[in-house]
């Protein structure tokens, strides 16, 4: 009797779940009996959606509904709280599966060479996002001590960071914000958040919805600077005018330029044509220096030789993410990805048999969440092309991997465990005694998440 085709997917964020779902569908169409296990290093699924999207984005978090349906269908088995490379090695996984797909995403801040980055008060956006989303592996406390803050970057993550810093904490209570995060934001003395981009307002990387939402934050004034709108680049003006998205964002910015300040207690400043030069301060951040930039006439920018200093006590770098290596797996440190050819992992110039990659760890942290579907489709196509030549797993039994993890003392979690944790967090939200309705209150500590998922007794 032909054994089932067993595949492990590492990473239970959108990329991994999409890959599992596409594999299930296409394998069925090809008459292949496939069994898929979805491994996640955290006790809970959904990756970027749970731990990388700002809590006040229910529209994006609504993607969880479709991801939930894919996992609830039952053809993909979730095995959480298992770190591949530590709890189980890549070689050990390959002994249990015909193929392994890595969808581990990009969780580190991109590297930037900027004097003063080591000063207290200098932060990477990735760590801050993990904190305000209640990631179990970051400290519970964040040093929110600055009244004036700089955020470097002109993408959606920069907007998320700036909005969470500037927003009044009471307006976040309707989200899934963890209690320790809400308490930290309540104590924050911030009054001014400055967002800086190297290019002009025509080149911002925000999406229109993200940008529009920024102007709807209660009790926060948006501040723009007219000198940033006087540097039109004739060589790229035609390209910019051609895009509907650019036109929408130009209208949003124009509406803010026409808006009178309300005297709100907090202000969110948008600055353009600013290239960071260095962070200022000796014992901690006391400011940041920029060189003003201008169009170079060829679609790029150049420095003007004019410099500007801003008094801030904290700087957040939101200039991109990069992937994290998996132990014993090839990794391109410069690009921050697993080297691959269309999804087939490369070891040098040769394909590493039975190993595949998808999502940001495959192509880098670019594109929206939905783009990972096409990415997964390409990888699954390569995997199914290789189906007939992939070696049988040494230990092919359905429960072999669970027995292996149990022998190692790994407290893994399951889909049923996630449903228990999900229900518990929703019940905490329903039991909130305040005046607002809370969808859920996130459980943050890893051990507590595992204990609830596995129906263990929690000692308080």
BAFI-120929 format. One record per residue: x, y, z of N, C-alpha, C in turn. Coordinates in steps of 0.05 Angstrom, whole numbers, plus 5000, padded with zeros to 4 digits. Layout:
XYZXYZXYZ
...
//
This chain:
501749765000500050005000501850255000
501150454984502650694982502350865007
504650945018504551115042503651395035
502351525054501651805049504051985045
503752185030505852385025505852585048
507952575065507952735090509652985086
508453215093509853475090509653635116
511853745124511953925147512154215137
510554395148510754675142511554815168
513754965167514855095191514055395190
512255465208511355745210508355755205
506755825226503855825224502756105221
504256275207503156535199501756505172
500856725160499456715135500956555113
503556595111505056455090504956155094
505256055118505155775123502455655120
500355795130497655695128496755695098
497455905083496755905055498155665041
500655625047502155405034500855135040
500055085065498754835072496054805058
494555025056491955005044492254955014
494055095001494455054972495554774966
497354674983498354404979496054204982
494454235002492154055006490354044981
489754274971487954294948489254174923
491654254917492954154892493753864893
494453764917495053484920492553314915
490253414925487753264920487053254891
487553484877487053484848488853294833
491253254843493153074830492852784840
491052734858490652464868492752374888
493952564901496152504920494952514949
495352304964494452294992496552435009
496052695015498052845030497152885059
499052875077498652935105500553165113
499353375124500853625129500853695158
503253735169503553835197504654115196
503354295210504154585211505454645238
508054695237509554745262509755045267
509555125292509655405300511355425326
513255615326514955645350513455765374
511255895369509656015390507255825397
506155855421503855685428501355735411
501155965399498756045383499356085354
497456035336497956075308497656365299
497956405273497356655258499656855256
501956795270504356945264504057245263
504657355239504657645235501957765243
499757625238497157745245496757785274
497757595290497457615319499657785332
502057775320504357895334505858105316
504658185294506058385277504358605267
501758595272499858795262498858955286
498759215284497959385306495159305316
494659315342492159215353489759365343
490059615334487759775325487259745295
487959515284487459465256485659215252
483159235260481359005258480958915230
481259105210480859025182482958815174
485458865181487558685174487358435191
486858475217486558245234484258065226
482358175211480158015201480957795183
483457805172484557595156484657335173
484757365199484757125217482356945211
480057065204477656915199478156705177
479356795155479856605133482056405141
484056495155486156305164484956105184
483256195201481856015220480355795205
478855875184477355685169479055475156
481455555146483255365133484255155153
484855245178485855055198483554895209
481255015213478954875224478054655206
478654665180477754465161478854185168
481154185182482153935193484253785177
484853865153486853725137489653795144
490054015157492654105166492854095196
494753945207494953915236496854125247
495954275267497654475280499154355303
501854405304503554325326505054575335
504154695357505354945366507354915388
508655135395510655145416512954965411
513754945385515954775377517854935360
520254975369522255125354523954935337
523654955311525354795293528154905294
530054725298532854805301533754785330
531754765348532354735377530854485388
528254495388526654265399526854025380
527154085354527453875334529153985312
531153835302532953945282531753905254
532954035235532054005207532453715198
534653595205535153315197533053135209
532353185234530353015247527553055234
526953295226524453345211524453185185
526753185171526953045146526652745149
527352645173526952355177524052285182
522352485186519552445192517752525169
518852675150517152775128518552745101
516952725080518152725053519253005046
517953215055518753485048518253675072
519753885073519454095093519354365080
517354525085517054795075517554995097
519355185093519855385114518455635107
516755725126515255975123515556145149
518056185156518756305182518756605183
518156735160517857025160520357185164
519957435172522157615177521557765203
523057725223522357825250524458015262
526658055248528758235258528658505243
529658715256529858965243532158955222
531659095200533759115179536159265191
538559185182541059305192541459585180
542159775197542760045187545260145202
546960285187549460385199549060685205
548560735230547961015238549261065265
551161255267552361315293550361375315
550861265338549061315361546961105365
546860905347544660705350544760555376
547160535389547360385414546460545438
545660795435544860955458542260855470
541860875496539160825507537261025495
534860935488532961095474532861045445
534660875435534660795407533360515405
531260485389529760235388529260145359
529059885356528159775330525159735331
523859795309520959765308520059485313
521559285303520759005306520258935335
522159015353521858955381519459105393
519059355385516859505396514159385388
513959315362511559185353511058925368
513158765373512758525388511758585416
512758805428511858875455508958955455
508159135437505359225439503359015429
504358815415502658595408502658355427
504158385449504158175470505657925463
507857955448509557725441510657605467
510557345471511357235497514357245502
516057295481518857275485520257545487
518757765491519958025495519258115524
520758295535520158385563517358515564
516158495588513458605592513458905594
515759025601515959315605517359435581
516359675573517759825552518360105563
520760215559521460475570520260705555
517760765561516260985548516661235566
518961375562519661595579519961855564
519761845537520262085521517762245517
518162515516515962685508515962735478
518362725466518562765437520062535425
518862415404519862165393520162195363
522262075352522662065323522261775313
520761745291520361485278521561505250
523461335243524761345218523461135199
522461235176521261055157518761175145
518061095121515661185108513960965098
513960745113512260515107510060475128
508460265124506160215143507060155171
509360025174510359965201510960225216
512260415202512760675214510260815223
508160795206505560915214504360775238
504560515238503460365261504860445287
507560455287509060535310508360815319
508261005300507661275307504761305318
502961165306500161185315499761065343
501060835348500760715375502060905396
504261025389505561205408503961455413
502661555392501161815395498261775405
497161545400494361505406493761515436
491561605444490761605472490061315480
491261205501490860925508487960835511
486261015520483460935523482160855497
483260965475482160895448483060625439
484860495454485860225446484460005462
482860085481481559875498479659695483
478559785460476759625445478259415428
480859415429482559225413483358995431
485258835420486258605437488858675451
489258935457491659025470492058885497
494458775503494958655529494858865551
494158775575493858965597496459105604
498758955603501259085610502059305589
501259265564501759465544500059715548
497559665554495759895559496760055583
497659925604498660065628501160225621
502960115604505360255596504660505580
502760485562502060715545500660925562
499060845582497761045599499861215613
502061095621504161245636505961405617
505761375591507561515572507061815573
509161975574508862275575508962395547
508862235526509262335499507362555491
508362755477506662975467507062995436
509462935426509962975398511462735386
510362635364511562405350512162505321
514662485313515562585287516262345269
515162325246515762115227517362235204
519762115199521562225179521962035155
521862145131522361995107524562125091
526261965077528462075061527462205035
525262105025524162204999521862395004
520562474982518462664985515762544990
513662704993510962604999509862434976
510962464951509862304929510862024930
512961964946514161704947513661544972
511761634988511161485013510161205006
510861015024510160735019507660655035
506360845048503960775063501760675043
499860525053497460475037495460695044
493660755025491760975029490060945055
489260695060487560655084489160725109
491660625110493360685134493660985137
494161115115494661405117492161555126
489861485114487361615121486661575151
487161335161486561275189488161445208
490561525199492361685216491061955222
489562065204488262325208485662305224
484862065231482362025246482861955275
485361975284485961905312484962125330
483162065349482062275366484262405384
484062665387485862805406488662825396
489162795369491862815358491662985333
493363195332493563375309495663265290
495163275264497163205244498463475235
501163465235502663705229504363655204
504063815183505663795159507264055156
509364055139511164275136511264355106
510464605100510164685073512764665057
515064705070517564685055518064405044
516764205055517063925045515463885020
513764065013512064034989512964214966
515364334969516364514949518564394932
518964134933521264014920520263814898
518563904881517463724860519663624842
519563374835521563244818520363214790
521063394772519863394746520463134731
522663004736523362764721521662524728
520362534752518662304759515862394764
515162644759512462744764510462594747
511162524722509262384705508762104716
510861964725510461704737508661714761
509061904778507461924802504561984796
504162164777501362244771499762014759
501161804749499761594735498361404754
499161384779498061184797495661294813
493461144813491061224828491661234858
493261044867493961044896495461294904
497361384887498861624892496961864893
495061874875493162094874491462104900
490561874909488961864934490661974957
493061884959494761964982495462264980
495762364955496262654952493862814962
491462714956489062854965488862854996
489562625008489562605037491462805049
493862815039495863005049494963295045
493763345022492863625017490663705037
488963515043486763575063487963645090
490163515097491463585123492863845122
493963915099495264175096493264405099
490764345091488664555093487264555120
487964365137486564335163487864515184
486164655199487264815221487764645245
489964695260490564545284488364585305
487864385321485664395340486664465368
489364455372490364485399490364225415
490264005400490163745414492663705431
492463545452494763505470497063345459
496563215436498663065423498763135394
501163125382501563205354503162985340
502462925316503862735299504862885275
507562915273508763075252509762895229
509262965205510362825181512362995168
514862895166517063045154518062885129
518663025108519762905084522463025077
523962895059526562995050528463015073
528562815091530362815114531862545114
534462555111536162315113537562315140
537162105156538462105183541462085180
542862235197545762245196546962125222
545862195245546762085270544862145293
544861965313543362015337545162175356
544062375369545562545386545262475416
547362525431547162465460549662315468
550262325494552562175505551661935522
549961985541549061755558546361645549
544861795533542261715523541661895499
539661825484538861985461537762245470
538862465459537762735465536862875439
537462755417536662875391537462705368
536862805344537562665319538162875298
540262815282541063005261540362885233
539363055216538662975189540163155169
540663045145541363205122538863235105
538263485097535963525079536663415052
534763295038535163175012533463314991
533963254966532363364944532363164921
530563194902530663024878533263064862
534262844851536762864836536162884806
533562894798532862924770532862664755
533562434768533662174755531961974770
530162064786528461884802529561814829
531861924836533061874862533162124879
534762114900535162354917538162404921
538762644930541462714936541462904960
543662904975543863084997544263374988
543263555004543563844998545863975012
546963835032549063965049547864125071
545264145073543964285095543064085116
543564155141542963965163540964085182
539463905195537463995215537563805239
537463915263537463755287534663775300
533763555312531263555326531663445354
530563575374530663485401528663265406
529563025409527862795416529262635437
527762475451528962305472528762005465
527661945442527461665433527361665402
528561465390528461425361527761135356
525761105339524860835330525460795300
526960585294527660525266525660335254
524160435235522160275221522760265191
525160155185526160175158526259895145
524759705156524559445143525359215162
524558975155525158735170527058565155
528158365168529758165155529357895169
529957675154529457415165531557325185
530857115199532656995220533456715210
536056655213536956385204535656165220
535255935207534455695221536955515223
537455415246539855255251540055025231
542454995219543054775200541654805174
540755045167539455095142540955315127
541455295101542855505087541455775091
543055985092541956255097543656465084
542456655070543756875058543557115078
545657155093545657365114545357645102
546557685079546457955067543558025059
542157825047539357885038537357815060
538157665080536357595102534257395094
534957215075533057015066534356745064
532756535061533756265055534256265025
536656205015537156204986535455994973
534156064951532355874938532055934909
531055744894530455774866527455714863
525855934862522955894859521655744882
523055744905521955604929523655364936
525155244918526955024925529455134939
529955044964532255144979534755064965
536655254964539255204951541355174972
543054974969545454934985547754974966
548855214966550755284945549255324919
550055184898548755204872546754984868
546654794886544954564883542454584901
540254454892537854444908538254254931
537254334955537354164978534853994978
535153734972532853564967530853564990
528353614983526253595002525853845019
527354055014527054305030526154535012
524154685022522854895007522455145025
521955375012521455615027519255775014
517755925030515656095020515356345038
514056545028513656795043516056965045
516157135066518357325069521057195072
521256955084523856825087524856725060
523056725040523756645013524556884996
523057104998523457324979524157584992
524157595019524657845033522057975041
522158165060519758285072518558505054
517558425031516258625013513458525006
511658705000509058634992507158605016
504558595009502458565030501958275037
500358235058499857955067498757785045
496957895029495757735008497657634987
499957774984501857694963503157424969
502957334995504157075001502656844989
500156894980498656674967500056594941
500656794924502056734899504756614904
506156704924508756604932508556304939
506556244955506155964964505455794940
503855904921503055744898505555654882
507455834879509855764864511455554878
511755574904513255374920511855104919
509255104922507754844921508054714894
508054874873508354764846511054624844
513254744854515854614854515854354870
514554364893514454124910513053894896
510753954884509253734871510753634846
512253804833513953714811515953504821
516953544846518953364858517753124872
515053114873513752914889514752624885
515052554860515652274853518552194860
520352394864523152324869523952374898
522152474915522752514943522852254958
524852224974525151964989523051935010
522351685016520451625038521651715064
519951805082520751875109521651615123
523751645140524751415155522751315175
521351515187519351455208516651575199
515151435182512951565168510251565184
510251445208507751425222506451695229
503751695230502251945235503052065262
503551905282504152015309507051995316
508751935296511551905302512752175312
511952395300513052645308512152725336
509652655343508652715370510152555391
510652295385512152135403515052235406
516152335384518852445385518952685403
517052875400516953115416516553045446
514752855451514252775479516752655491
518352515476520752395486522852605493
522652835480524353065486523253245508
520853185518519653355538518553615528
517953625502516953875490513953895495
513054115507510254165513508954295489
508354135469507254235445504254295449
503254475432500354545433499054455406
496454455406494854355383492754565375
491254495353489054665345486954675367
486354445379484354445400485354625424
487954615428489154785449488855085443
489155155417488855425409485955515413
484055345407481255415411480655465441
482055305458481755355487482955625495
485255685485486555945491484956175480
484056145455482356355443479856405459
478556195468476156225485476756365511
479056295523479856405548480356705545
481756795524482357075520479757235514
477857115500475357245495473757275521
473857075538472457085563473657305581
476357335580477557555595476557825585
476157855559475158105548472258155557
470657945557467857965566467658035595
469657955610469558005639470758265647
471658425627472858695633470758875646
471459005668469559155684469259445675
470559525654470459805645467959865629
467960105616465660195601465760115572
467859995563468159915535467859615532
467159525508467059245502469759155490
470958965503473558865494473158595481
474258575456473958325441475458095455
477758155465479357965480481458115496
482657975515485058075528487157865525
489357935511491357735505492757625530
493257365530494957245550497757275539
499657375554502357435544504357215551
504657135577506756945584506556675568
508756585558508756335543507656095559
508756065584507955845601504955845606
503856085610500956105615499356025590
500256115566498956035542498955735538
501255605543501455315540499755175560
499755275585498055145606495155165599
494155385590491355415582490755235558
492555235538492155065515491954775521
493654685540493754405547492054325572
490354515580488454475602489954395627
492254515632493754465657492854655678
493354595703492554765725494455005726
493455245727495155485728495255575757
497655595768498055685796498455985795
496856145808497156435808498056535835
//
